[in-house]
């Protein structure tokens, strides 16, 4: 069960159905395969460095050490991964914590059970051609800006940066371009002037001289500067009812992820890169290691939600999201530290 299935956006639905049948005995009900330790987790881009702990946990054998048989699936954007969770196709998602707030106001109770990161890990970039008149978020007006998907966390953060800097959300155009080569091609061809993406895409963009970094949120310091506080992002989140009725399994998952976070904190970027699949280093092993090094500061060491993080996320989302603007969000229901604070 170590094989991670990399699905294209076009084949995602068919691939998911096939994986459900072949990897998990044909069962698609969220709780029906718990007794034999089979778990399906959808990742909002398996090869993105911001979600590296998911695949690294598998590579290190920590899921198997806990007696779990975890199948990792991939979607190009977190919003699509969330859809898989809500529909019951998977038991968990490795994606951005901010989706739990958005889902709560839509009547869905979803919670982060392991907080992998306390900074977004996102970078706003600009093409060389547009660099002259796109020097900060104040210049977003009239621009086409790349995001992984509409309704994704990159979309959320782009809209916040615009509003914070005096640009209304209807004054620029978000364009869903995914990540990796599709993002780079869109920037190179001029179909977007800039956009928000993560490593290893950022490292490849700079290495190929296709553009430059406009705003860097890969560190807690960068997050505070851009967003006014820590912004908990990458997390393992699950339906609250499922987590509460399968606590032993969630505790094992949390233990595996926390072991990985601790391992990452005591190893170099080069050592981490060496554990990952070779095809993740599309720009070369040296560039991939650099991408990991640049992104490492975003990760927590213990999987615990930063105390003031949820309030920052709520403030950011309410600045532009009409669904949340006048809604009451119970932040305590969007995450739990129950499973990570008991780790030895």
RODO-2510 file (C-alpha; in nm, 4 decimals, decimal comma):
residues 344
     n   res          X          Y          Z
     1     x     0,0000     0,0000     0,0000
     2     x     0,2998     0,2308    -0,0347
     3     x     0,2179     0,3386    -0,3869
     4     x     0,0862     0,6925    -0,4093
     5     x    -0,1465     0,7418    -0,7030
     6     x    -0,0848     1,0565    -0,8979
     7     x    -0,4009     1,1522    -1,0813
     8     x    -0,4379     1,4223    -1,3413
     9     x    -0,7246     1,6636    -1,2953
    10     x    -0,9045     1,5165    -1,5948
    11     x    -0,8756     1,1599    -1,4701
    12     x    -0,9212     1,2281    -1,0999
    13     x    -1,2770     1,1044    -1,0661
    14     x    -1,2194     0,7852    -1,2618
    15     x    -0,8872     0,7228    -1,0919
    16     x    -1,0393     0,7667    -0,7490
    17     x    -1,3115     0,5175    -0,8200
    18     x    -1,0596     0,2669    -0,9504
    19     x    -0,8333     0,3153    -0,6491
    20     x    -1,1224     0,2681    -0,4108
    21     x    -1,2021    -0,0662    -0,5712
    22     x    -0,8504    -0,1996    -0,6057
    23     x    -0,6821    -0,0633    -0,2935
    24     x    -0,9591    -0,0949    -0,0414
    25     x    -1,1582    -0,3969    -0,1369
    26     x    -1,4337    -0,2057    -0,3095
    27     x    -1,5459    -0,0201     0,0024
    28     x    -1,6166     0,3523    -0,0268
    29     x    -1,7946     0,4121     0,3036
    30     x    -1,5840     0,6325     0,5276
    31     x    -1,5903     0,4098     0,8345
    32     x    -1,6339     0,0627     0,6892
    33     x    -1,2663    -0,0199     0,6424
    34     x    -1,1399     0,1031     0,9789
    35     x    -1,1137    -0,2374     1,1434
    36     x    -0,8378    -0,3522     0,9100
    37     x    -0,6444    -0,0255     0,9195
    38     x    -0,7096     0,0795     0,5606
    39     x    -0,7239     0,4560     0,5214
    40     x    -0,7497     0,6772     0,2153
    41     x    -0,6070     1,0295     0,2332
    42     x    -0,6448     1,2842    -0,0455
    43     x    -0,3614     1,5344    -0,0803
    44     x    -0,3997     1,8708    -0,2528
    45     x    -0,0904     1,8024    -0,4647
    46     x     0,1322     1,5161    -0,3487
    47     x     0,4483     1,6559    -0,5076
    48     x     0,4089     2,0013    -0,3485
    49     x     0,6663     2,0661    -0,0789
    50     x     0,3985     2,2229     0,1454
    51     x     0,2391     1,8762     0,1690
    52     x     0,5692     1,6860     0,1857
    53     x     0,4985     1,5243     0,5274
    54     x     0,2252     1,3057     0,3760
    55     x     0,4486     1,1236     0,1294
    56     x     0,7510     1,1356     0,3597
    57     x     0,5552     0,9584     0,6350
    58     x     0,4836     0,6827     0,3865
    59     x     0,8432     0,6717     0,2631
    60     x     0,9742     0,6421     0,6201
    61     x     0,7398     0,3514     0,6901
    62     x     0,5700     0,5262     0,9812
    63     x     0,2166     0,4435     0,8674
    64     x     0,3042     0,0747     0,8552
    65     x     0,4740     0,0992     1,1955
    66     x     0,1328     0,1986     1,3323
    67     x    -0,0376    -0,0944     1,1618
    68     x    -0,2067     0,1331     0,9074
    69     x    -0,2396     0,0743     0,5349
    70     x    -0,2622     0,4253     0,3948
    71     x    -0,3351     0,5004     0,0319
    72     x    -0,2358     0,8521    -0,0687
    73     x    -0,4323     1,0057    -0,3546
    74     x    -0,3701     1,3403    -0,5183
    75     x    -0,5712     1,6295    -0,6565
    76     x    -0,4197     1,9474    -0,8039
    77     x    -0,5928     2,1783    -0,5540
    78     x    -0,7138     2,1606    -0,1958
    79     x    -1,0705     2,2547    -0,2860
    80     x    -1,1019     1,9370    -0,4949
    81     x    -0,9495     1,7304    -0,2149
    82     x    -1,2107     1,8701     0,0233
    83     x    -1,4882     1,7615    -0,2110
    84     x    -1,3605     1,4041    -0,1873
    85     x    -1,3757     1,4192     0,1925
    86     x    -1,7257     1,5625     0,2099
    87     x    -1,8521     1,2999    -0,0345
    88     x    -1,7072     1,0210     0,1807
    89     x    -1,4608     0,8938    -0,0789
    90     x    -1,1665     0,9417     0,1580
    91     x    -1,1203     0,9476     0,5358
    92     x    -0,8815     1,2420     0,5484
    93     x    -0,7306     1,5284     0,3535
    94     x    -0,3859     1,6808     0,3694
    95     x    -0,4688     2,0359     0,2721
    96     x    -0,5075     2,3864     0,4126
    97     x    -0,6741     2,4353     0,7496
    98     x    -0,8755     2,7337     0,6195
    99     x    -1,1162     2,4958     0,4448
   100     x    -1,2483     2,3840     0,7845
   101     x    -1,3840     2,7349     0,8496
   102     x    -1,5360     2,7631     0,5044
   103     x    -1,7018     2,4238     0,5461
   104     x    -1,8413     2,5048     0,8907
   105     x    -2,0492     2,7946     0,7617
   106     x    -2,1770     2,5566     0,4933
   107     x    -2,3000     2,3175     0,7604
   108     x    -2,0123     2,0666     0,7513
   109     x    -1,8120     1,9823     1,0651
   110     x    -1,4517     1,9171     0,9691
   111     x    -1,1482     1,9543     1,1962
   112     x    -0,7714     1,9627     1,1705
   113     x    -0,6338     1,6720     1,3727
   114     x    -0,2640     1,7319     1,2943
   115     x    -0,1410     2,0829     1,2164
   116     x     0,1578     2,0355     0,9883
   117     x     0,2404     2,4022     0,9281
   118     x     0,2090     2,7461     1,0891
   119     x     0,2798     2,9503     0,7748
   120     x     0,1203     2,9266     0,4285
   121     x     0,4321     2,8231     0,2375
   122     x     0,2885     3,0223    -0,0529
   123     x     0,4727     3,2678    -0,2741
   124     x     0,3274     3,5415    -0,4938
   125     x     0,5348     3,5612    -0,8099
   126     x     0,5342     3,7876    -1,1144
   127     x     0,6516     3,7262    -1,4686
   128     x     0,9515     3,9184    -1,5968
   129     x     0,7347     4,0891    -1,8573
   130     x     0,4860     4,2173    -1,5988
   131     x     0,7396     4,2997    -1,3279
   132     x     0,7478     4,6673    -1,4204
   133     x     0,3856     4,7381    -1,3312
   134     x     0,3173     4,4582    -1,0822
   135     x     0,5360     4,5424    -0,7856
   136     x     0,2993     4,4688    -0,4941
   137     x    -0,0598     4,3530    -0,4277
   138     x    -0,1635     4,7154    -0,4750
   139     x    -0,1075     4,6537    -0,8470
   140     x    -0,3407     4,3511    -0,8731
   141     x    -0,6132     4,5636    -1,0362
   142     x    -0,6733     4,4574    -1,3957
   143     x    -0,4336     4,1637    -1,3741
   144     x    -0,4835     3,7932    -1,4404
   145     x    -0,3401     3,6055    -1,1457
   146     x    -0,2793     3,2321    -1,1292
   147     x    -0,4189     3,0150    -0,8481
   148     x    -0,4257     2,6376    -0,8169
   149     x    -0,8040     2,6288    -0,8365
   150     x    -1,1013     2,8610    -0,7832
   151     x    -1,2054     2,8295    -0,4191
   152     x    -0,8605     2,6973    -0,3255
   153     x    -0,6446     2,8401    -0,0480
   154     x    -0,4286     3,0191    -0,3067
   155     x    -0,7487     3,1828    -0,4283
   156     x    -0,8415     3,2768    -0,0695
   157     x    -0,5013     3,4298     0,0052
   158     x    -0,4814     3,6167    -0,3259
   159     x    -0,8181     3,7776    -0,2588
   160     x    -0,7135     3,8746     0,0916
   161     x    -0,3911     4,0353    -0,0269
   162     x    -0,5914     4,2309    -0,2843
   163     x    -0,8530     4,3559    -0,0380
   164     x    -0,5897     4,4392     0,2238
   165     x    -0,4151     4,6561    -0,0342
   166     x    -0,7222     4,8401    -0,1616
   167     x    -0,8127     4,6230    -0,4627
   168     x    -1,1632     4,4762    -0,4781
   169     x    -1,1997     4,1086    -0,5649
   170     x    -1,3896     4,1942    -0,8838
   171     x    -1,1074     4,4170    -1,0075
   172     x    -0,8718     4,1324    -1,0982
   173     x    -0,9154     3,7883    -1,2517
   174     x    -0,8086     3,4696    -1,0706
   175     x    -0,7154     3,1971    -1,3206
   176     x    -0,7038     2,8291    -1,2255
   177     x    -0,3693     2,7045    -1,3593
   178     x    -0,2742     2,4334    -1,1110
   179     x     0,0915     2,4060    -1,0128
   180     x     0,4176     2,2862    -1,1604
   181     x     0,4481     2,2922    -1,5376
   182     x     0,0930     2,4191    -1,5999
   183     x     0,1608     2,7212    -1,3789
   184     x     0,4991     2,7873    -1,5382
   185     x     0,3549     2,7589    -1,8895
   186     x     0,0712     3,0007    -1,8101
   187     x     0,3225     3,2540    -1,6789
   188     x     0,5581     3,2074    -1,9723
   189     x     0,2803     3,2370    -2,2308
   190     x     0,1358     3,5498    -2,0710
   191     x    -0,2052     3,4049    -1,9885
   192     x    -0,1318     3,5217    -1,6321
   193     x     0,0888     3,8095    -1,5210
   194     x     0,1588     3,6650    -1,1797
   195     x     0,0188     3,4186    -0,9332
   196     x     0,0441     3,2277    -0,6103
   197     x     0,2264     2,8961    -0,5972
   198     x     0,4586     2,6859    -0,3841
   199     x     0,7809     2,4923    -0,4089
   200     x     0,9111     2,3167    -0,6095
   201     x     0,7361     2,5409    -0,8680
   202     x     0,8919     2,8552    -0,7149
   203     x     1,2426     2,7118    -0,7294
   204     x     1,1954     2,6080    -1,0936
   205     x     1,0566     2,9511    -1,1874
   206     x     1,3540     3,1327    -1,0369
   207     x     1,6033     2,8821    -1,1793
   208     x     1,4608     2,9182    -1,5312
   209     x     1,4428     3,2986    -1,4921
   210     x     1,0726     3,3056    -1,5802
   211     x     0,9892     3,5600    -1,3130
   212     x     1,0645     3,6706    -0,9615
   213     x     0,9278     3,6506    -0,6086
   214     x     0,6909     3,9324    -0,5204
   215     x     0,5854     3,8216    -0,1726
   216     x     0,7196     3,5271     0,0293
   217     x     0,5068     3,3470     0,2906
   218     x     0,7248     3,0391     0,3385
   219     x     0,8296     3,1441     0,6885
   220     x     0,6378     3,2503     1,0006
   221     x     0,8006     3,5933     0,9641
   222     x     0,6766     3,6220     0,6057
   223     x     0,3314     3,5149     0,7169
   224     x     0,3155     3,7824     0,9878
   225     x     0,4315     4,0494     0,7435
   226     x     0,1762     3,9603     0,4769
   227     x    -0,1164     3,8391     0,6876
   228     x    -0,0664     3,9913     1,0303
   229     x     0,0005     3,6691     1,2202
   230     x     0,0739     3,2974     1,1959
   231     x    -0,1383     3,1331     0,9294
   232     x    -0,1823     2,7600     1,0005
   233     x    -0,1999     2,5971     0,6616
   234     x    -0,1066     2,2392     0,5726
   235     x    -0,2874     1,9975     0,8001
   236     x    -0,4508     1,6578     0,8189
   237     x    -0,8207     1,7295     0,8480
   238     x    -1,1123     1,4911     0,8774
   239     x    -1,4861     1,4844     0,9257
   240     x    -1,5384     1,5446     1,2977
   241     x    -1,7886     1,2608     1,3370
   242     x    -1,5487     1,0151     1,1735
   243     x    -1,2563     1,1271     1,3896
   244     x    -1,4641     1,0963     1,7078
   245     x    -1,5852     0,7474     1,6201
   246     x    -1,2409     0,6198     1,5122
   247     x    -1,0149     0,7712     1,7775
   248     x    -0,7717     0,4807     1,7922
   249     x    -0,7058     0,5068     1,4189
   250     x    -0,6751     0,8870     1,4244
   251     x    -0,4320     0,8620     1,7162
   252     x    -0,2146     0,6246     1,5124
   253     x    -0,2238     0,8598     1,2136
   254     x    -0,1321     1,1538     1,4354
   255     x     0,1554     0,9587     1,5884
   256     x     0,2916     0,8740     1,2434
   257     x     0,2735     1,2357     1,1237
   258     x     0,4296     1,3795     1,4405
   259     x     0,7176     1,1301     1,4128
   260     x     0,7730     1,2617     1,0597
   261     x     0,7661     1,6264     1,1686
   262     x     1,0246     1,5504     1,4365
   263     x     1,2374     1,3593     1,1855
   264     x     1,2231     1,6554     0,9466
   265     x     1,3364     1,8928     1,2211
   266     x     1,6549     1,6904     1,2800
   267     x     1,7552     1,6210     0,9185
   268     x     1,8846     1,8382     0,6365
   269     x     1,6940     1,9301     0,3236
   270     x     1,9260     1,7032     0,1259
   271     x     1,8495     1,4080     0,3555
   272     x     1,4773     1,4736     0,3248
   273     x     1,4989     1,5007    -0,0539
   274     x     1,6834     1,1679    -0,0690
   275     x     1,3859     0,9952     0,0939
   276     x     1,1357     1,1282    -0,1591
   277     x     1,0457     0,9714    -0,4976
   278     x     1,2981     1,0607    -0,7677
   279     x     1,0328     1,2029    -1,0019
   280     x     0,9447     1,4741    -0,7484
   281     x     1,2777     1,6426    -0,8287
   282     x     1,1780     1,7512    -1,1787
   283     x     1,4205     2,0421    -1,1753
   284     x     1,7058     1,8238    -1,0508
   285     x     1,8006     1,6934    -0,7073
   286     x     1,9962     2,0031    -0,6066
   287     x     1,7104     2,2377    -0,6956
   288     x     1,4581     2,0125    -0,5200
   289     x     1,6670     2,0124    -0,2022
   290     x     1,6827     2,3923    -0,2186
   291     x     1,3045     2,4064    -0,2546
   292     x     1,2677     2,1927     0,0573
   293     x     1,5178     2,4068     0,2477
   294     x     1,3310     2,7266     0,1591
   295     x     0,9993     2,5760     0,2711
   296     x     1,1074     2,3927     0,5897
   297     x     1,0453     2,6922     0,8213
   298     x     0,6693     2,6629     0,7605
   299     x     0,6381     2,3255     0,9353
   300     x     0,5577     2,2647     1,3000
   301     x     0,7643     2,0182     1,5016
   302     x     0,4792     1,8770     1,7082
   303     x     0,1605     1,8934     1,4986
   304     x    -0,0003     2,1357     1,7445
   305     x    -0,2160     2,4264     1,6273
   306     x    -0,0508     2,7632     1,7118
   307     x    -0,2624     2,9377     1,9754
   308     x    -0,3346     3,2536     1,7750
   309     x    -0,3418     3,0863     1,4324
   310     x    -0,7153     3,0165     1,3919
   311     x    -0,8033     3,3790     1,4688
   312     x    -0,5660     3,4980     1,1951
   313     x    -0,7268     3,2627     0,9436
   314     x    -1,0757     3,3783     1,0424
   315     x    -0,9776     3,7439     1,0043
   316     x    -0,8225     3,6787     0,6634
   317     x    -1,1236     3,4863     0,5314
   318     x    -1,3796     3,7361     0,6628
   319     x    -1,2012     4,0179     0,4809
   320     x    -1,3242     3,8966     0,1413
   321     x    -1,5441     3,5869     0,1750
   322     x    -1,9132     3,6840     0,1764
   323     x    -2,0079     3,3446     0,3230
   324     x    -1,7976     3,4098     0,6310
   325     x    -1,8133     3,7879     0,6584
   326     x    -2,1235     3,8011     0,8771
   327     x    -2,1196     3,4418     0,9963
   328     x    -2,0312     3,3196     1,3441
   329     x    -1,7519     3,0650     1,3330
   330     x    -1,6830     2,8394     1,6314
   331     x    -1,3069     2,8137     1,5931
   332     x    -1,2808     2,5483     1,8653
   333     x    -1,4700     2,3107     1,6373
   334     x    -1,2299     2,3591     1,3449
   335     x    -0,9324     2,1837     1,5065
   336     x    -0,8365     1,9540     1,7905
   337     x    -0,5090     1,8959     1,9744
   338     x    -0,6393     1,5792     2,1399
   339     x    -0,4461     1,3421     1,9160
   340     x    -0,1121     1,5252     1,8990
   341     x    -0,0676     1,6444     2,2576
   342     x    -0,0581     1,2865     2,3855
   343     x     0,2349     1,1874     2,1682
   344     x     0,5354     1,0476     2,3504
***
